[in-house]
Amino acid sequence: MTPDTVLIVEDEPKLASLLADYLRQAGFAPHCVSDGLEVIDTVKHLQPSAVLLDLMLPGKDGITLCRELRAFSNVPILMVTALVEEVDRLLGLELGADDYICKPFSPREVVSRVKAVLRRSRQTAEPAAAGLILDEHRLEVRLEQNTVALTAVEFQLLKRLAAEPGRIFSREQLMAHMYNDHRVVSDRTIDSHIKKLRKKLAETWPGKEFIHSVYGAGYRFDANGESTGT
């Protein structure tokens, strides 16, 4: 089994090395980055199972990075900082951090926290209709040993549709589910996301068609993946 990769974003070399040693002993594959400007590209390339993200970093701070990571990934994020004020803790969690570790800390505690976050994240990888497995933290859908990566919007669309197979969702209903900040989004935006989602699913599972368009009404999910040629 391939070990889970943990990205350590820490600009103190000794601390980063110490954390890496403990994580390695616990069976993880640690990878260290010291500059905030390198984090986004590293996450996209490395696809880590979890990120230990220091708040104070050169180049770009942890709060900004957490916000940017959540724009395209649900990778579990554990924020690490010496700032213990409640406002910092709440801000980090509201931006999508999964846990918050305050310095000074025990490396063993960090390892335990990483394990706990990964357990929680894997519990969210739940079966959906048609045998699809939706992994929200990895933004992936799996079926019959095949996996396809989705964008955050594509994942939420599939999750909503698959939750009620056969139900026809109007574009307005899907928009209300996707964008809770009341932004103005056109029908064509939803259609574009659906088109890309259907293409990804079709390329991964040829012959199956999970999402069907219903003329003048919207979209529905077919639990059997039967093709209608629409």
C-alpha positions in Angstrom: 0.0 0.0 0.0 1.3 3.4 -0.9 1.8 5.6 2.2 -0.2 8.8 2.6 1.7 11.9 1.6 1.7 14.7 4.2 2.8 18.1 2.9 4.6 20.0 5.7 4.5 23.8 5.1 6.9 25.2 7.7 9.7 27.8 7.4 11.6 26.6 10.5 14.0 23.9 9.1 14.5 22.1 12.4 10.8 21.9 13.2 10.0 20.8 9.7 12.6 18.1 9.9 11.4 16.9 13.3 7.8 16.6 12.1 8.9 14.8 8.9 10.9 12.3 11.1 7.9 11.5 13.3 5.5 11.3 10.4 7.8 9.0 8.5 8.1 6.7 11.6 4.3 6.6 11.7 4.2 5.3 8.1 3.5 8.6 6.2 5.5 10.0 3.3 6.3 13.6 4.4 7.2 16.3 1.9 8.5 19.7 3.2 8.0 23.2 1.7 9.2 26.4 3.4 7.9 29.2 1.1 4.3 30.0 0.9 4.6 30.8 -2.8 5.4 27.2 -3.6 2.4 25.7 -1.8 -0.3 25.8 -4.5 1.8 24.3 -7.3 3.1 21.7 -4.9 -0.4 20.6 -3.8 -1.6 20.4 -7.4 1.5 18.3 -8.4 1.8 16.2 -5.3 -1.9 15.6 -4.4 -1.1 15.1 -0.7 -3.5 13.3 1.6 -3.1 16.1 4.2 -1.4 19.5 4.6 0.2 20.8 7.8 0.1 24.5 7.1 2.0 27.0 9.2 0.2 30.4 9.6 3.3 32.7 9.4 5.2 32.0 6.2 7.5 33.9 3.8 5.9 34.8 0.4 2.3 34.1 1.3 0.7 33.5 4.7 -1.3 30.4 5.8 -4.7 32.1 5.9 -4.4 33.2 2.3 -3.1 29.8 1.3 -6.0 28.1 3.1 -8.5 30.2 1.2 -6.7 29.5 -2.1 -6.5 25.8 -1.5 -10.2 25.6 -0.7 -11.0 27.2 -4.0 -9.9 24.0 -5.8 -9.3 21.2 -3.2 -10.8 19.6 -0.2 -7.5 18.2 1.0 -7.5 18.1 4.9 -5.7 21.1 6.2 -4.2 21.3 9.7 -3.2 24.9 10.5 -0.2 25.3 12.7 0.6 28.6 14.5 1.9 30.3 17.6 -1.0 32.8 17.5 -3.6 31.4 19.9 -6.1 34.2 19.9 -9.7 33.0 19.3 -10.2 35.2 16.3 -7.2 33.5 14.5 -8.6 30.1 15.4 -12.1 30.9 14.2 -10.8 32.6 11.0 -8.7 29.5 10.1 -11.6 27.1 10.6 -14.1 29.3 8.8 -11.8 29.3 5.8 -12.0 25.5 5.6 -9.2 24.3 7.9 -10.0 20.9 9.4 -8.0 21.3 12.6 -5.9 23.9 14.4 -2.6 23.1 16.2 -1.0 25.7 18.5 2.8 25.9 19.1 4.5 24.7 21.2 3.2 21.1 20.5 4.4 17.6 20.8 5.3 15.9 17.5 3.3 12.9 18.6 0.3 15.0 19.0 0.6 16.3 15.5 0.9 12.7 14.2 -2.3 11.8 16.1 -4.1 14.8 14.8 -3.1 13.9 11.2 -4.4 10.4 11.7 -7.7 11.6 13.1 -8.2 14.1 10.3 -7.6 11.4 7.7 -10.0 9.0 9.4 -12.7 11.7 9.4 -12.0 12.5 5.7 -12.3 8.9 4.6 -15.6 8.6 6.4 -16.9 11.2 4.0 -16.1 9.0 1.1 -19.6 7.6 0.9 -21.4 5.3 -1.5 -23.9 7.1 -3.8 -26.4 5.7 -6.3 -25.2 3.3 -9.0 -22.3 2.2 -6.9 -20.4 5.5 -7.2 -18.2 6.4 -4.3 -18.0 10.2 -3.8 -14.9 11.3 -1.9 -15.5 14.9 -0.9 -12.1 15.6 0.6 -10.3 14.4 -2.6 -13.0 15.7 -5.0 -13.0 12.3 -6.6 -15.7 9.8 -7.8 -14.9 6.1 -8.0 -16.5 3.1 -9.6 -15.2 -0.3 -10.6 -11.6 0.5 -9.7 -11.7 3.7 -11.9 -11.4 7.2 -10.4 -12.0 10.6 -11.9 -11.0 13.9 -10.4 -13.6 16.7 -10.4 -13.6 20.4 -9.7 -15.4 21.5 -6.6 -18.4 22.7 -8.5 -18.6 19.5 -10.6 -18.4 17.4 -7.4 -21.2 19.3 -5.7 -23.4 19.0 -8.8 -22.9 15.3 -9.0 -23.4 14.9 -5.2 -26.7 16.7 -5.4 -28.0 14.9 -8.4 -27.0 11.5 -7.1 -28.6 12.0 -3.7 -32.0 11.7 -5.4 -31.9 9.5 -8.5 -34.7 10.1 -10.9 -35.6 13.5 -9.5 -35.5 16.3 -12.1 -33.6 19.3 -10.8 -34.2 22.6 -12.5 -31.2 24.9 -13.2 -32.5 27.3 -10.6 -32.5 24.5 -7.9 -29.0 23.5 -8.8 -27.7 27.0 -8.8 -29.3 27.6 -5.3 -27.5 24.5 -4.1 -24.2 25.4 -5.7 -23.9 29.0 -4.8 -25.0 29.9 -1.3 -23.6 33.4 -1.6 -26.5 34.5 -3.8 -24.2 35.4 -6.7 -25.8 35.9 -10.1 -25.2 32.9 -12.3 -26.7 32.3 -15.7 -28.3 29.0 -16.9 -25.5 28.6 -19.3 -23.0 28.4 -16.4 -24.8 25.4 -15.0 -25.1 23.9 -18.4 -21.3 24.3 -19.0 -20.5 22.6 -15.7 -22.9 19.7 -16.4 -21.4 19.3 -19.9 -17.9 19.0 -18.5 -19.0 16.7 -15.8 -20.8 14.4 -18.2 -17.8 14.3 -20.5 -15.5 13.3 -17.6 -17.9 10.5 -16.5 -18.3 9.3 -20.1 -14.6 9.2 -20.8 -14.0 7.2 -17.6 -17.0 4.8 -17.9 -17.8 4.5 -21.6 -21.3 3.3 -22.3 -22.7 4.7 -19.1 -24.7 7.9 -18.9 -25.5 8.9 -15.3 -26.7 12.5 -16.0 -29.6 13.1 -18.4 -31.0 16.4 -19.6 -34.8 16.8 -19.5 -35.9 19.2 -22.2 -37.3 22.4 -20.7 -37.0 21.1 -17.1 -33.4 20.5 -16.1 -31.3 17.4 -15.2 -31.8 14.1 -13.5 -29.4 11.3 -12.3 -29.9 7.8 -13.6 -28.8 5.2 -11.0 -28.3 2.5 -13.7 -26.2 4.7 -15.9 -28.3 3.9 -18.9 -27.7 5.8 -22.1 -30.5 7.6 -23.9 -28.4 9.4 -26.5 -29.2 12.8 -24.9 
